[in-house]
Amino acid sequence: TLRLKHPNLRTLILKAAELLASLTHSHIIKVLDVFQDESGFYIVEELCKGHDLCSLLKEMSARGKQLDEEEARSLVKQLESAISYMHKVGICHRDIKLENMILAESGNLNSLKIIDFGLSTRFEAGVKMTEQVGSPYTAAPEIILGYYDEKVDMWSAGVIAYMILSGKEVFSAQILQVLKKRILYDEIALKGKEWNGISSQGKDFVM
């Protein structure tokens, strides 16, 4: 439920619902209905019974476990399939992150759904976008610079692959401006014991 507290919220909700309703893909959440009453605006989506990936990874980490490379490959393949489809129909998600990836069936890693199209937009080939939107930890350098295209979704997918494989963040900082600088200027290195068991193909994909 999204409450009507912002003057443009209704427009934003309708835009997100319209974008999402236009998409038909096995790994993108389905919109079943949209309606409004005196207290709020509602988007009814298909039921997903599993965790989002952020919660899943935290739960596994608390038990001393981590997804193996084959499981990671399956999740990333589903994500890439959804992104490829979105881009083919002219939609850029702009907020690909662990919290926006949910399992439709609890425990079934092959039931991934991409959710939350509130920051998504239609794009035209060759026309750059300038809005600085999305979640900092998966934001591409181009979004921070404010001049980008749909390929920023691919950067976010790379961040997701890195995190699923290693169990760690690519860049981390408590202060937003520091995080932005690290995304812009830090070198990405696949070092540490968490990468020892990852195949060269897996490492190449992340890079």
Buried (B, 14 or more C-beta within 10 A) or exposed (E): EBEEEEEEBEEBBBBBBEBBBEBEBBBBBBBEEBEEEEEBBBBEBEEBEBBBBBBBBEEBEEEEEBBEBEBBBBBBEBBBBBBEBBBEEEBBBBBBBBBBBBBBEEEEBBBBBBBBBBBBBEBEEEEEBEEEBBBBBBBBEBBBEEEBBBEBBBBBBBBBBBBBBBBEEBBEBEEEEEBBBEBEEEEEEBEEEEBEEBEEEBEEBBE
